[in-house]
Amino acid sequence: MSVEYMSQEGYDKLVAELRQLESVELPQVKEAIAEARDKGDLSENFEYHAAKREQSRLLGRIRFKQRVLANARVIDMSRLATGTVQLLSKVEMTNLANNSRMTYTIASPHEANIREGKISVKSPIAQALLNKEVGDVVEVRVPAGTIKLRIENIQLG
């Protein structure tokens, strides 16, 4: 796994999720396994097998989050330039086909959340915007075809 750059907010959120999994959810599953085991014959015990599957799923999520955190590097916002689009830039742009405006923050894949206006740095739109400046027009290939976007404003996210 390569280095994952992210905001302090994203890092803290990931740490909190990992703590929740390790200190709350995993003990609950272990308790459910113990209760199901006490009921006797494990070969036909649905609750036991369901709890074991849930434990396996949780352990996988925990290992994944641990790997991400081990390779995470928090970006120092004070060292970022505001002249070009980069990770953690908040970009206001206009779709030239229909003159609609949209604003997205370029985020790490682990922080991306379209409802919060955060798109992954690995997405086609973010890739097209990277290193561009205010006034630049970019063409982005999306599933619906090609769209032209003009960058109106760039701020630090």
Beta strands, then each sheet from edge to edge (+ up, - down):
strand 1: 4-6
strand 2: 72-74
strand 3: 89-95
strand 4: 100-107
strand 5: 118-120
strand 6: 137-142
strand 7: 145-156
sheet 1: 1+ 2+
sheet 2: 5+ 4+ 3- 7+ 6-
end
